[in-house]
Amino acid sequence: MHRLAWLLPLLFAGIVAAADDRAEIQNLYAAMNALNLEQQALFQQFQMLQEMRRSNDRAYYTNLLPTPRQDMEVPNYADLIQYQREVARRAEDLSRQSDQLYSNFSELSARKARLMQRIFALTGTQ
């Protein structure tokens, strides 16, 4: 009976620790799901930016200009240069935004990796 009295607290501590681990694992999976949703949203934003970049590139390379007036007036050289600069500026802005989204996506991936390592440590799997 005396031996049983020593085992009972150890058994209880083991049950409590297992319950704590299960709760932590559930919280880790919930955090992982939230990160997945964030990554999905970032990826969709990245895809939209990529399409905007392709459209902007087409405008630059095909030299799309505002349509000439009815009298078929030749566009002003200064207007052409300004248009090309605007297209180049938009390209730089879109590129910068894409780089920022990629950086955010990578940070989320690193956070997910740390969560998975903790999950593996708690479950004893590799």
Secondary structure, 3 states (H helix, E strand, C coil): CHHHHHHHHHHHHHHHHHHHHHHHHHHHHHHHHHHHHHHHHHHHHHHHHHHHHHHHHHHHHCCCCCCCCCCCCCCCHHHHHHHHHHHHHHHHHHHHHHHHHHHHHHHHHHHHHHHHHHHHHHHCCC
